């Protein structure tokens, strides 16, 4: 059959003049025909598209929403809507992970605050949570970083799940309003409905895909806006509190252990005093120039409680050279800043 004969092929099939396999060959978009012996007009037709991009364009989705649908519905895609830097800021502002700590972890946080936090800490007070968060992140960046990363992971699972349910439901309802069913990245309908639509829109000589495009463009229905609303897809009941709190408990227990060890050794203030001195001028995670005639920049990544050393990253200001990571004492750190010639830095 010639291109554009789809309508006539459908009518011939209903009249029994061609079989289902001949109908499948009449239009390249027909992936499969499931014949009904009782009533050929009720036979199912699976209309296939090259991919979600083609399917989305035909039903009226924009590029952002097509991409978003693929990101949340692909089981192999790890698209993160909530990024860890935003989660860290939420934590430091007294939000985010604070809302998901269970009673055991809240109790741990209270115990930690009584041992090392000089200010009164009221868990239910937003400003108190924020102040204590900044304190914890400063002295225990690894443990707090682990909590934030795990919360971000669970939050993204929640958002992707809620978004997927919303998007799929909206797609199904949208197609259902036209008498169609979604079939993967395609559409399922009946022979009879296709014939009716060809007649209704008076386009008997176009392909099935052009018919569909006409149907969707002619309607006043719109669909999408998903990517723009991506942060609205949240549901506390979907968030895995048990998993998050299990991992958070390990990190908080580590903090408590280290505090108790410091008290036992009489070293409860030495480590924190060192952190205070270093971070007074140089904040964790920020790149700084080595002040004395060098083309190198450095970043403080954290502090090693056991060795009382600073975790440092060092690299050139320009170029594609790698980052050199190492531990250094406070005295060595000061010499690196003001007497870099004492170090062998030429190979960086």
C-alpha positions in Angstrom: 0.0 0.0 0.0 1.1 3.6 -0.7 1.9 6.1 2.1 -1.2 7.8 3.3 -3.4 4.7 2.7 -3.7 4.1 6.5 -7.3 5.0 6.7 -8.3 2.8 3.8 -6.3 -0.1 5.2 -8.1 0.2 8.5 -11.5 0.1 6.6 -10.4 -2.9 4.6 -9.4 -4.7 7.7 -12.8 -4.1 9.3 -14.5 -5.5 6.2 -12.2 -8.6 6.3 -10.4 -7.7 3.0 -7.0 -7.7 4.6 -5.6 -9.5 7.7 -3.8 -8.1 10.7 -0.4 -8.6 9.3 -1.3 -6.7 6.1 -2.7 -3.9 8.3 0.6 -3.8 10.3 2.4 -3.2 7.0 0.1 -0.4 5.9 1.6 2.2 8.2 5.1 2.1 9.6 4.0 3.5 13.0 1.8 0.3 13.6 3.9 -1.9 15.7 1.3 -4.6 16.4 -2.3 -5.4 15.8 -4.2 -7.6 18.3 -7.1 -8.9 16.3 -10.6 -9.4 17.7 -12.5 -12.3 16.0 -15.8 -11.1 17.3 -15.6 -7.5 16.1 -12.6 -6.4 14.0 -13.3 -2.7 14.8 -12.4 -3.5 18.5 -9.0 -4.9 17.5 -6.2 -3.2 19.3 -3.6 -1.2 17.5 -0.2 -0.5 19.1 1.3 2.7 17.6 5.0 3.0 18.1 7.3 6.0 18.1 11.0 6.3 17.6 11.5 7.4 21.2 10.0 9.5 24.0 11.2 12.6 22.2 9.1 11.9 19.1 6.1 10.8 21.3 6.4 13.9 23.5 6.5 16.3 20.6 3.4 14.8 19.1 1.3 15.1 22.3 2.6 18.7 23.0 5.4 18.4 25.6 8.3 20.8 25.5 11.9 19.7 25.6 12.4 20.2 29.3 9.4 18.0 30.2 10.4 15.3 27.7 13.9 15.3 29.3 12.3 15.2 32.8 10.0 12.3 32.0 12.9 10.3 30.7 15.0 11.2 33.7 12.5 10.0 36.4 11.2 7.0 34.5 14.5 5.5 33.5 15.5 2.9 36.2 19.1 3.3 35.2 19.1 7.1 35.5 20.4 8.6 38.8 19.2 12.1 38.1 19.3 14.1 41.3 16.8 16.9 41.7 18.0 17.7 45.2 21.8 18.3 45.2 24.0 17.9 48.2 25.1 21.5 48.4 21.4 22.6 48.7 20.9 19.9 51.4 23.9 21.1 53.3 22.6 24.7 53.3 19.2 23.4 54.5 20.9 21.6 57.3 22.9 24.7 58.3 19.6 26.7 58.2 18.0 24.2 60.6 15.8 22.5 58.0 16.2 19.4 55.8 17.6 16.5 57.7 16.5 18.0 61.0 12.9 17.2 60.1 13.7 13.5 59.6 15.7 12.6 62.7 13.9 10.1 64.8 13.6 10.2 68.6 16.8 8.2 69.2 18.8 10.6 67.0 17.2 13.6 68.6 18.3 12.3 72.0 21.8 11.8 70.7 22.0 15.3 69.4 20.8 16.6 72.8 23.6 14.6 74.6 26.2 15.9 72.2 25.1 19.5 72.7 25.3 19.2 76.5 28.9 17.9 76.2 30.4 20.4 73.8 28.0 23.2 72.9 28.3 26.2 75.1 24.9 27.6 74.2 21.4 26.4 75.3 20.0 24.1 72.6 16.3 23.7 72.0 15.7 21.2 69.3 12.3 22.7 68.5 13.7 26.2 67.9 14.7 26.9 64.3 17.5 29.3 65.3 18.9 26.9 67.8 19.0 24.1 65.3 20.8 26.4 62.8 23.4 27.5 65.3 24.1 24.0 66.5 24.3 22.8 62.8 27.0 25.3 62.0 28.9 24.2 65.1 28.6 20.5 64.2 29.6 21.0 60.6 32.6 23.0 61.7 34.0 20.4 64.1 32.7 17.2 62.6 32.6 17.8 58.8 33.0 14.2 57.8 30.2 12.8 60.0 27.8 15.7 59.2 28.8 15.4 55.5 27.8 11.7 55.6 24.4 12.5 57.2 23.7 15.2 54.6 24.8 13.0 51.6 22.6 10.1 52.9 19.6 12.4 53.4 20.1 13.8 49.9 20.1 10.3 48.5 16.9 9.3 50.2 15.3 12.6 49.3 16.0 12.1 45.7 14.5 8.6 45.8 11.4 10.2 47.3 11.2 13.0 44.7 11.8 10.7 41.7 9.1 8.3 43.0 6.5 11.0 43.6 7.4 12.7 40.3 7.1 9.5 38.4 3.7 8.7 39.8 2.5 12.2 39.0 3.8 12.3 35.5 2.6 8.8 34.5 -0.8 9.5 36.0 -1.1 12.8 34.1 0.1 11.1 30.8 -2.5 8.3 31.2 -5.3 10.7 32.0 -4.4 13.0 29.2 -4.4 10.2 26.6 -7.5 8.7 28.1 -9.4 11.9 27.4 -8.8 11.2 23.8 -9.8 7.6 24.1 -6.1 6.3 23.9 -4.0 4.3 26.3 -0.3 4.7 26.9 1.8 1.8 25.8 5.5 2.5 26.8 6.6 5.3 24.6 3.6 4.7 22.4 -0.2 4.6 22.2 -2.7 1.8 22.2 -6.1 2.3 20.6 -8.6 0.4 18.5 -9.1 0.1 14.8 -12.6 1.6 15.2 -11.4 4.7 17.1 -8.7 5.4 14.5 -11.3 5.2 11.7 -13.6 7.6 13.6 -10.8 10.1 14.2 -9.8 10.0 10.5 -13.4 10.8 9.6 -13.9 13.4 12.4 -10.8 15.4 11.5 -11.4 14.9 7.7 -7.8 13.8 7.0 -8.2 10.4 5.3 -5.0 10.6 3.3 -2.5 11.3 6.1 -0.5 8.8 8.2 -1.5 7.7 11.7 1.2 9.9 13.3 0.0 12.9 11.4 -3.6 12.1 12.4 -2.5 12.0 16.1 -0.6 15.3 15.8 -3.7 16.9 14.3 -5.8 15.5 17.2 -3.6 16.8 19.9 -2.9 20.2 18.3 -6.6 20.8 17.6 -7.5 20.3 21.3 -7.4 22.9 24.0 -5.8 20.5 26.4 -2.2 21.1 27.6 0.1 18.8 29.4 3.5 19.3 31.2 5.1 21.8 33.4 6.8 19.0 35.3 10.4 20.2 35.1 9.4 23.6 36.4 7.5 22.0 39.3 10.2 19.4 40.1 10.7 20.5 43.7 6.9 20.1 44.4 7.1 16.3 44.1 7.6 15.4 47.7 5.8 13.2 50.1 7.0 12.5 53.7 5.4 9.1 53.7 7.6 8.0 50.8 10.9 9.2 52.4 12.7 6.2 53.9 13.1 7.4 57.5 14.3 4.1 58.8 17.2 3.8 56.4 18.2 7.5 56.8 18.1 7.3 60.6 20.1 4.1 60.7 22.9 5.8 58.8 22.6 9.0 60.7 22.8 7.1 64.0 26.2 5.7 63.0 27.5 9.2 62.3 26.2 10.7 65.5 27.5 7.8 67.6 30.9 8.4 66.1 30.7 12.1 67.1 29.7 11.1 70.6 32.5 8.5 70.8 35.1 11.0 69.9 33.8 13.5 72.4 33.9 10.9 75.2 37.4 9.8 74.1 38.6 13.4 74.3 37.2 13.8 77.7 38.8 10.6 79.0 42.2 11.7 77.6 41.9 15.2 78.9 42.1 16.5 75.3 38.5 17.8 75.0 39.5 21.3 73.9 42.8 21.0 72.1 41.4 19.7 68.8 38.6 22.2 68.8 40.9 25.1 69.6 43.1 24.1 66.6 40.0 24.1 64.3 39.1 27.5 65.6 42.5 29.0 64.9 42.6 27.6 61.4 39.1 28.3 60.3 39.2 31.8 61.7 40.9 32.9 58.5 40.3 30.0 56.2 36.8 28.3 55.9 36.4 24.6 55.1 35.7 23.9 51.4 36.8 27.3 50.0 39.8 27.7 47.7 42.4 30.2 48.8 45.6 31.5 47.2 48.9 30.8 49.0 49.8 34.3 49.9 53.5 34.4 49.3 54.4 34.5 45.6 53.0 31.2 44.5 50.8 30.1 41.6 49.1 27.5 43.9 45.8 27.5 45.6 44.7 25.4 48.6 41.5 24.2 50.2 40.8 22.8 53.7 38.8 19.6 53.4 38.5 18.8 57.1 40.4 17.8 60.2 41.8 14.5 61.4 40.9 14.2 65.1 43.3 11.3 65.8 46.4 12.8 64.2 45.3 16.5 65.0 46.2 17.3 61.4 44.5 19.3 58.6 43.2 17.6 55.4 44.5 19.8 52.6 43.9 19.9 48.8 46.5 21.8 46.7 46.5 22.6 43.0 47.7 25.2 40.5 45.5 28.3 39.9 45.4 27.5 36.1 45.9 24.5 34.0 44.6 21.0 34.0 47.0 19.5 36.6 45.5 17.3 39.3 44.8 18.0 42.9 47.4 16.9 45.5 45.7 15.8 48.8 47.6 15.3 52.0 47.5 15.8 55.8 49.5 18.5 57.5 50.0 19.7 61.1 48.9 23.2 62.1 52.5 24.3 62.2 53.2 22.8 58.8 50.1 24.5 57.5 51.3 27.9 58.6 54.7 27.3 57.0 53.0 26.2 53.8 51.2 29.6 53.7 54.1 31.8 54.6 57.2 29.8 53.8 56.1 27.7 50.7 59.8 27.5 49.6 60.3 25.0 52.4 58.2 22.5 50.5 58.8 20.6 47.3 55.9 22.0 45.3 57.5 22.1 41.8 55.9 18.9 40.6 52.3 20.1 41.2 
